[in-house]
């Protein structure tokens, strides 16, 4: 559920940046991904994994996973954007990032 909500936030910000501010799809994806990731960290820590561990250490680990996911997301989005228009690049990049972020969070960041 947290992943879905973070992806919806990512999607809404992506659309807002493109339609209201005229940013490119690539720049919009990068900014929206950061917004979704921050949301994801907060709610995964509190709801999904119910972690009471050191928030600073978990944040460092989470954002280490995020950096990897960010680059994979950005590169995937831009590659798919060459071949497809519309939301296909967003969806494809987001699905890959969701997998990376969840697995990283479950097995490294918030593991018990």
DSSP file (Angstrom, degrees, kcal/mol; ACC not computed):
  #  RESIDUE AA STRUCTURE BP1 BP2  ACC     N-H-->O    O-->H-N    N-H-->O    O-->H-N    TCO  KAPPA ALPHA  PHI   PSI    X-CA   Y-CA   Z-CA
    1    1 A X     >        0   0    0      0, 0.0     4,-2.6     0, 0.0     5,-0.2   0.000 360.0 360.0 360.0 -40.9    0.0    0.0    0.0
    2    2 A X  H  >  +     0   0    0      1,-0.2     4,-2.6     2,-0.2     5,-0.2   0.917 360.0  50.3 -63.2 -42.7    2.8    2.4    0.8
    3    3 A X  H  > S+     0   0    0      2,-0.2     4,-2.2     1,-0.2    -1,-0.2   0.899 110.5  49.7 -61.5 -40.9    4.5    1.7   -2.5
    4    4 A X  H  > S+     0   0    0      2,-0.2     4,-2.4     1,-0.2    -2,-0.2   0.929 112.2  46.9 -64.4 -45.9    1.2    2.3   -4.3
    5    5 A X  H  X S+     0   0    0     -4,-2.6     4,-2.4     1,-0.2    -2,-0.2   0.894 112.9  49.3 -64.2 -39.7    0.7    5.6   -2.5
    6    6 A X  H  X S+     0   0    0     -4,-2.6     4,-2.5     2,-0.2    -1,-0.2   0.877 111.4  49.7 -66.7 -36.8    4.3    6.7   -3.2
    7    7 A X  H  X S+     0   0    0     -4,-2.2     4,-2.8     2,-0.2    -2,-0.2   0.883 109.5  51.1 -68.6 -38.7    3.9    5.8   -6.8
    8    8 A X  H  X S+     0   0    0     -4,-2.4     4,-2.7     2,-0.2    -2,-0.2   0.925 111.6  47.7 -63.3 -43.8    0.6    7.8   -7.0
    9    9 A X  H  X S+     0   0    0     -4,-2.4     4,-2.5     2,-0.2     5,-0.3   0.931 112.0  50.3 -60.7 -45.8    2.4   10.8   -5.5
   10   10 A X  H  X S+     0   0    0     -4,-2.5     4,-2.4     1,-0.2    -2,-0.2   0.930 112.4  47.4 -54.8 -49.3    5.3   10.3   -7.9
   11   11 A X  H  X S+     0   0    0     -4,-2.8     4,-2.5     2,-0.2    -2,-0.2   0.896 111.5  49.4 -63.1 -43.7    2.8   10.2  -10.8
   12   12 A X  H  X S+     0   0    0     -4,-2.7     4,-2.5     2,-0.2    -1,-0.2   0.919 113.8  44.9 -65.0 -43.5    0.9   13.3   -9.7
   13   13 A X  H  X S+     0   0    0     -4,-2.5     4,-2.7     2,-0.2     5,-0.2   0.901 111.0  54.9 -67.0 -40.2    4.0   15.4   -9.3
   14   14 A X  H  X S+     0   0    0     -4,-2.4     4,-1.8    -5,-0.3    -2,-0.2   0.941 112.3  43.1 -55.1 -50.7    5.3   14.1  -12.6
   15   15 A X  H  X S+     0   0    0     -4,-2.5     4,-3.1     1,-0.2     5,-0.4   0.906 113.1  51.9 -63.8 -43.2    2.2   15.2  -14.4
   16   16 A X  H  X>S+     0   0    0     -4,-2.5     4,-2.5     1,-0.2     5,-0.9   0.913 109.6  49.1 -61.3 -44.3    2.1   18.5  -12.5
   17   17 A X  H  <5S+     0   0    0     -4,-2.7     6,-2.3     3,-0.2     4,-0.5   0.873 117.1  41.6 -65.8 -37.1    5.6   19.4  -13.4
   18   18 A X  H  X5S+     0   0    0     -4,-1.8     4,-0.7     4,-0.2    -2,-0.2   0.954 124.1  34.1 -72.8 -51.1    5.1   18.6  -17.1
   19   19 A X  H  <5S+     0   0    0     -4,-3.1    -3,-0.2    -5,-0.2    -2,-0.2   0.873 129.7  29.0 -79.1 -37.9    1.7   20.2  -17.6
   20   20 A X  T  <5S+     0   0    0     -4,-2.5    -3,-0.2    -5,-0.4    -1,-0.1   0.784 132.2  29.1 -95.2 -28.9    1.8   23.2  -15.3
   21   21 A X  T  4<S-     0   0    0     -5,-0.9    -3,-0.2    -4,-0.5    -2,-0.1   0.499  94.7-128.1-112.0  -6.2    5.5   24.0  -15.2
   22   22 A X     <  +     0   0    0     -4,-0.7    -4,-0.2    -6,-0.3    -3,-0.1   0.707  49.4 158.7  69.2  20.8    6.6   22.8  -18.7
   23   23 A X        -     0   0    0     -6,-2.3    -1,-0.2     1,-0.1    -2,-0.1  -0.375  47.2 -98.5 -71.7 156.9    9.5   20.7  -17.4
   24   24 A X     >  -     0   0    0      1,-0.1     4,-2.6    -2,-0.1     5,-0.2  -0.295  30.5-112.0 -68.9 160.4   10.8   18.0  -19.6
   25   25 A X  H  > S+     0   0    0      1,-0.2     4,-2.2     2,-0.2     5,-0.2   0.889 117.5  52.0 -61.1 -39.5    9.6   14.4  -18.9
   26   26 A X  H  > S+     0   0    0      2,-0.2     4,-1.8     1,-0.2    -1,-0.2   0.941 112.9  42.3 -64.7 -48.2   13.1   13.5  -17.8
   27   27 A X  H  > S+     0   0    0      1,-0.2     4,-2.1     2,-0.2     5,-0.2   0.902 113.9  52.9 -65.2 -40.6   13.5   16.3  -15.3
   28   28 A X  H  X S+     0   0    0     -4,-2.6     4,-2.8     1,-0.2     5,-0.2   0.897 107.9  51.3 -61.3 -41.1   10.0   15.8  -14.1
   29   29 A X  H  X S+     0   0    0     -4,-2.2     4,-2.2     1,-0.2    -1,-0.2   0.891 108.8  50.9 -65.0 -39.8   10.6   12.1  -13.5
   30   30 A X  H  X S+     0   0    0     -4,-1.8     4,-1.5     2,-0.2    -1,-0.2   0.928 114.9  41.9 -65.1 -44.8   13.7   12.8  -11.5
   31   31 A X  H  X S+     0   0    0     -4,-2.1     4,-1.8     2,-0.2    -2,-0.2   0.918 115.8  48.7 -68.3 -44.5   12.0   15.4   -9.2
   32   32 A X  H  X S+     0   0    0     -4,-2.8     4,-2.3     1,-0.2    -2,-0.2   0.865 107.5  56.0 -66.3 -34.8    8.8   13.3   -8.8
   33   33 A X  H  X S+     0   0    0     -4,-2.2     4,-2.1    -5,-0.2    -1,-0.2   0.896 105.5  51.7 -63.1 -40.7   10.9   10.2   -8.0
   34   34 A X  H  X S+     0   0    0     -4,-1.5     4,-2.2     2,-0.2    -1,-0.2   0.915 109.3  50.4 -61.8 -43.4   12.6   12.0   -5.1
   35   35 A X  H  X S+     0   0    0     -4,-1.8     4,-2.0     1,-0.2    -2,-0.2   0.927 111.6  47.4 -60.9 -46.3    9.2   13.1   -3.7
   36   36 A X  H  X S+     0   0    0     -4,-2.3     4,-2.4     1,-0.2    -1,-0.2   0.858 110.5  53.4 -63.2 -35.8    7.9    9.5   -3.8
   37   37 A X  H  X S+     0   0    0     -4,-2.1     4,-2.6     2,-0.2    -2,-0.2   0.903 107.4  49.2 -68.8 -42.1   11.0    8.2   -2.2
   38   38 A X  H  X S+     0   0    0     -4,-2.2     4,-2.1     2,-0.2    -2,-0.2   0.940 113.6  47.2 -62.0 -45.9   10.8   10.6    0.8
   39   39 A X  H  X S+     0   0    0     -4,-2.0     4,-2.3     1,-0.2     5,-0.3   0.920 111.7  51.9 -58.5 -44.5    7.2    9.6    1.2
   40   40 A X  H  X S+     0   0    0     -4,-2.4     4,-2.7     1,-0.2     5,-0.3   0.896 107.7  51.0 -62.0 -42.9    8.1    6.0    0.9
   41   41 A X  H  X S+     0   0    0     -4,-2.6     4,-2.4     2,-0.2     5,-0.2   0.951 111.6  47.2 -60.6 -49.4   10.9    6.2    3.6
   42   42 A X  H  X S+     0   0    0     -4,-2.1     4,-1.7     1,-0.2    -2,-0.2   0.937 119.5  37.5 -59.8 -49.4    8.6    7.8    6.1
   43   43 A X  H  X>S+     0   0    0     -4,-2.3     4,-2.9     2,-0.2     5,-1.3   0.825 114.8  53.1 -78.5 -30.7    5.7    5.5    5.7
   44   44 A X  I  <>S+     0   0    0     -4,-2.7     5,-3.0    -5,-0.3     6,-0.5   0.923 110.4  49.3 -66.2 -42.0    7.7    2.3    5.2
   45   45 A X  I  <5S+     0   0    0     -4,-2.4     6,-2.4    -5,-0.3    -2,-0.2   0.925 123.3  30.7 -60.6 -44.8    9.6    3.0    8.4
   46   46 A X  I  <5S+     0   0    0     -4,-1.7    -2,-0.2    -5,-0.2    -1,-0.2   0.863 135.0  17.4 -86.5 -37.7    6.5    3.6   10.4
   47   47 A X  I  <5S+     0   0    0     -4,-2.9    -3,-0.2    -5,-0.2    -2,-0.1   0.893 124.4  39.0-104.6 -57.4    3.8    1.4    8.8
   48   48 A X  I   <S+     0   0    0     -5,-1.3    -3,-0.2     1,-0.2    -4,-0.2   0.952 135.0  15.9 -65.6 -51.7    5.3   -1.4    6.6
   49   49 A X  S   <S-     0   0    0     -5,-3.0    -1,-0.2    -6,-0.2    -4,-0.2   0.510  85.9-144.5-104.4  -6.5    8.3   -2.4    8.7
   50   50 A X        -     0   0    0     -6,-0.5     2,-0.3    -7,-0.2    -4,-0.2   0.868  32.2-175.6  44.7  48.1    7.4   -0.7   12.0
   51   51 A X        +     0   0    0     -6,-2.4    -1,-0.2    -7,-0.3    -2,-0.1  -0.549  29.6 176.7 -81.5 136.1   11.0    0.1   12.7
   52   52 A X        +     0   0    0     -2,-0.3     3,-0.1     2,-0.0    -1,-0.1   0.145  48.1 116.0-116.9  14.4   12.0    1.6   16.0
   53   53 A X  S    S-     0   0    0      1,-0.2     2,-0.3     2,-0.1    57,-0.0  -0.082  84.0 -51.8 -76.5 179.8   15.7    1.6   15.1
   54   54 A X     >  -     0   0    0      1,-0.2     4,-2.3     2,-0.1     5,-0.2  -0.367  48.4-156.8 -57.3 112.2   18.1    4.5   14.6
   55   55 A X  H  > S+     0   0    0     -2,-0.3     4,-2.7     1,-0.2     5,-0.2   0.873  89.2  54.3 -63.1 -39.1   16.4    6.8   12.1
   56   56 A X  H  > S+     0   0    0      2,-0.2     4,-2.2     1,-0.2    -1,-0.2   0.932 110.8  44.5 -63.5 -46.2   19.6    8.4   10.9
   57   57 A X  H  > S+     0   0    0      1,-0.2     4,-2.4     2,-0.2    -1,-0.2   0.920 115.0  48.7 -64.7 -43.2   21.3    5.1   10.1
   58   58 A X  H  X S+     0   0    0     -4,-2.3     4,-3.3     1,-0.2    -2,-0.2   0.893 109.7  52.6 -63.3 -38.9   18.2    3.8    8.4
   59   59 A X  H  X S+     0   0    0     -4,-2.7     4,-2.7     2,-0.2    -1,-0.2   0.912 109.2  49.1 -63.5 -42.1   17.9    7.1    6.4
   60   60 A X  H  X S+     0   0    0     -4,-2.2     4,-1.3     2,-0.2    -2,-0.2   0.935 115.3  44.1 -62.1 -46.0   21.5    6.7    5.2
   61   61 A X  H  X S+     0   0    0     -4,-2.4     4,-2.2     2,-0.2    -2,-0.2   0.929 114.0  50.4 -63.8 -45.2   20.9    3.1    4.2
   62   62 A X  H  X S+     0   0    0     -4,-3.3     4,-2.6     1,-0.2    -2,-0.2   0.918 111.6  46.9 -61.3 -44.3   17.5    3.9    2.6
   63   63 A X  H  X S+     0   0    0     -4,-2.7     4,-2.0     2,-0.2    -1,-0.2   0.729 107.0  58.2 -75.0 -18.9   18.9    6.8    0.5
   64   64 A X  H  X S+     0   0    0     -4,-1.3     4,-1.5     2,-0.2    -1,-0.2   0.915 110.5  43.2 -67.9 -44.1   21.9    4.6   -0.5
   65   65 A X  H  X S+     0   0    0     -4,-2.2     4,-2.7     1,-0.2    -2,-0.2   0.912 112.4  55.3 -62.6 -42.2   19.3    2.2   -2.0
   66   66 A X  H  X S+     0   0    0     -4,-2.6     4,-3.6     1,-0.2    -2,-0.2   0.885 102.2  55.6 -59.6 -41.4   17.5    5.2   -3.4
   67   67 A X  H  X S+     0   0    0     -4,-2.0     4,-2.1     2,-0.2    -1,-0.2   0.929 111.1  44.2 -59.7 -45.4   20.6    6.5   -5.2
   68   68 A X  H  X S+     0   0    0     -4,-1.5     4,-2.3     1,-0.2    -2,-0.2   0.950 117.0  45.8 -62.0 -48.5   20.9    3.1   -7.0
   69   69 A X  H  X S+     0   0    0     -4,-2.7     4,-3.1     1,-0.2    -2,-0.2   0.874 109.3  56.5 -62.5 -38.5   17.2    3.1   -7.7
   70   70 A X  H  X S+     0   0    0     -4,-3.6     4,-3.0     2,-0.2     5,-0.2   0.930 109.7  44.1 -59.6 -48.0   17.3    6.7   -8.9
   71   71 A X  H  X S+     0   0    0     -4,-2.1     4,-2.6     2,-0.2     5,-0.3   0.912 115.5  47.3 -66.7 -41.9   19.9    6.1  -11.5
   72   72 A X  H  X S+     0   0    0     -4,-2.3     4,-2.6    -5,-0.2     5,-0.2   0.923 114.7  48.1 -62.9 -43.1   18.2    2.9  -12.7
   73   73 A X  H  X S+     0   0    0     -4,-3.1     4,-2.8    -5,-0.2    -2,-0.2   0.936 114.0  45.6 -61.6 -49.0   14.9    4.7  -12.8
   74   74 A X  H  X S+     0   0    0     -4,-3.0     4,-2.4     2,-0.2    -2,-0.2   0.924 116.1  44.5 -63.1 -46.3   16.3    7.7  -14.7
   75   75 A X  H  X S+     0   0    0     -4,-2.6     4,-2.4    -5,-0.2     5,-0.2   0.928 115.0  48.4 -65.6 -44.8   18.2    5.7  -17.2
   76   76 A X  H  X S+     0   0    0     -4,-2.6     4,-2.7    -5,-0.3     5,-0.3   0.933 111.7  50.1 -60.8 -46.2   15.3    3.3  -17.7
   77   77 A X  H  X S+     0   0    0     -4,-2.8     4,-2.2    -5,-0.2    -2,-0.2   0.932 113.1  45.7 -57.3 -47.9   12.8    6.2  -18.2
   78   78 A X  H  X S+     0   0    0     -4,-2.4     4,-0.8     2,-0.2    -1,-0.2   0.862 113.5  48.6 -68.8 -35.6   15.0    7.9  -20.7
   79   79 A X  H >X S+     0   0    0     -4,-2.4     3,-0.8     2,-0.2     4,-0.7   0.946 114.7  44.2 -67.7 -47.6   15.7    4.7  -22.7
   80   80 A X  H >X S+     0   0    0     -4,-2.7     4,-2.5     1,-0.2     3,-0.9   0.845 105.8  63.6 -66.1 -32.3   12.1    3.7  -22.9
   81   81 A X  H 3< S+     0   0    0     -4,-2.2    -1,-0.2    -5,-0.3    -2,-0.2   0.776  94.3  61.7 -61.9 -27.5   11.2    7.4  -23.7
   82   82 A X  H << S+     0   0    0     -4,-0.8    -1,-0.3    -3,-0.8    -2,-0.2   0.840 116.9  29.0 -65.4 -32.7   13.2    7.0  -26.9
   83   83 A X  H << S+     0   0    0     -3,-0.9     2,-0.3    -4,-0.7    -2,-0.2   0.708 124.2  36.8-102.8 -25.2   10.8    4.3  -28.1
   84   84 A X     <  -     0   0    0     -4,-2.5     2,-0.2     2,-0.1    -1,-0.2  -0.954  60.6-154.6-134.1 149.2    7.5    5.1  -26.5
   85   85 A X    >   +     0   0    0     -2,-0.3     3,-1.0    -3,-0.1     2,-0.1  -0.502  59.4  32.0-107.6-178.4    5.5    8.2  -25.6
   86   86 A X  T 3  S-     0   0    0      1,-0.2     4,-0.3    -2,-0.2     3,-0.3  -0.436 119.9 -27.7  74.1-141.5    2.9    8.9  -23.0
   87   87 A X  T 3> S+     0   0    0      1,-0.2     4,-2.8    -2,-0.1     5,-0.2   0.456 108.7  95.0 -94.4  -2.1    3.1    7.1  -19.6
   88   88 A X  H <> S+     0   0    0     -3,-1.0     4,-2.6     1,-0.2     5,-0.3   0.920  86.7  48.0 -59.0 -45.6    4.8    3.9  -20.7
   89   89 A X  H  > S+     0   0    0     -3,-0.3     4,-2.4     1,-0.2     5,-0.3   0.918 113.3  49.0 -61.2 -40.6    8.3    5.2  -19.8
   90   90 A X  H  > S+     0   0    0     -4,-0.3     4,-2.5     2,-0.2    -2,-0.2   0.944 113.8  45.3 -60.9 -49.2    7.0    6.4  -16.4
   91   91 A X  H  X S+     0   0    0     -4,-2.8     4,-2.4     2,-0.2     5,-0.2   0.926 114.1  47.7 -63.5 -46.8    5.3    3.0  -15.7
   92   92 A X  H  X S+     0   0    0     -4,-2.6     4,-1.6    -5,-0.2    -1,-0.2   0.932 115.2  44.6 -62.0 -47.6    8.2    0.9  -16.8
   93   93 A X  H  X S+     0   0    0     -4,-2.4     4,-2.1    -5,-0.3    -1,-0.2   0.893 113.4  51.7 -64.6 -39.6   10.8    2.9  -14.8
   94   94 A X  H  X S+     0   0    0     -4,-2.5     4,-2.7    -5,-0.3    -2,-0.2   0.898 105.9  53.7 -66.2 -41.1    8.5    3.0  -11.7
   95   95 A X  H  X S+     0   0    0     -4,-2.4     4,-1.6     1,-0.2    -1,-0.2   0.908 110.3  47.2 -61.0 -42.1    8.0   -0.8  -11.7
   96   96 A X  H  X S+     0   0    0     -4,-1.6     4,-2.1    -5,-0.2    -1,-0.2   0.921 113.3  48.7 -65.2 -43.1   11.7   -1.4  -11.7
   97   97 A X  H  X S+     0   0    0     -4,-2.1     4,-3.1     1,-0.2     5,-0.3   0.878 105.7  57.0 -66.0 -38.0   12.3    1.1   -8.9
   98   98 A X  H  X S+     0   0    0     -4,-2.7     4,-2.6     1,-0.2     5,-0.3   0.925 109.0  47.1 -58.6 -44.0    9.5   -0.3   -6.8
   99   99 A X  H  X S+     0   0    0     -4,-1.6     4,-2.3     2,-0.2     5,-0.3   0.938 114.3  45.9 -63.3 -47.7   11.2   -3.7   -6.8
  100  100 A X  H  X S+     0   0    0     -4,-2.1     4,-2.4     1,-0.2     5,-0.2   0.938 115.9  46.0 -61.6 -47.4   14.7   -2.2   -6.0
  101  101 A X  H  X S+     0   0    0     -4,-3.1     4,-2.5     2,-0.2     5,-0.2   0.915 114.3  46.4 -65.1 -44.2   13.3    0.0   -3.2
  102  102 A X  H  X S+     0   0    0     -4,-2.6     4,-3.0    -5,-0.3     5,-0.3   0.949 115.1  45.5 -65.5 -48.0   11.2   -2.7   -1.6
  103  103 A X  H  X S+     0   0    0     -4,-2.3     4,-2.5    -5,-0.3     5,-0.3   0.908 114.9  48.4 -63.0 -41.6   13.9   -5.4   -1.7
  104  104 A X  H  X>S+     0   0    0     -4,-2.4     5,-2.2    -5,-0.3     4,-1.6   0.914 114.8  45.7 -62.6 -42.9   16.5   -3.0   -0.4
  105  105 A X  I  <>S+     0   0    0     -4,-2.5     5,-3.0    -5,-0.2    -2,-0.2   0.929 116.9  43.8 -66.2 -45.5   14.2   -1.8    2.4
  106  106 A X  I  <5S+     0   0    0     -4,-3.0    -2,-0.2    -5,-0.2    -1,-0.2   0.913 124.4  30.7 -68.0 -44.1   13.1   -5.3    3.4
  107  107 A X  I  <5S+     0   0    0     -4,-2.5    -1,-0.2    -5,-0.3    -2,-0.2   0.576 136.4  12.1 -98.5  -9.2   16.5   -7.0    3.3
  108  108 A X  I  <5S+     0   0    0     -4,-1.6    -3,-0.2    -5,-0.3    -4,-0.1   0.648 123.2  41.2-130.9 -50.8   18.9   -4.3    4.2
  109  109 A X  I   <S+     0   0    0     -5,-2.2    -4,-0.2     1,-0.2    -3,-0.2   0.969 129.0  17.5 -72.6 -54.5   17.5   -1.0    5.6
  110  110 A X  S   <S+     0   0    0     -5,-3.0    -1,-0.2    -6,-0.2    -4,-0.1   0.183  85.5 141.7-107.2  16.0   14.7   -2.2    7.9
  111  111 A X              0   0    0     -6,-0.2    -4,-0.1     1,-0.1    -5,-0.0  -0.250 360.0 360.0 -62.1 148.0   15.7   -5.9    8.5
  112  112 A X              0   0    0    -61,-0.0    -1,-0.1     0, 0.0    -5,-0.1   0.406 360.0 360.0-106.0 360.0   15.2   -7.1   12.0
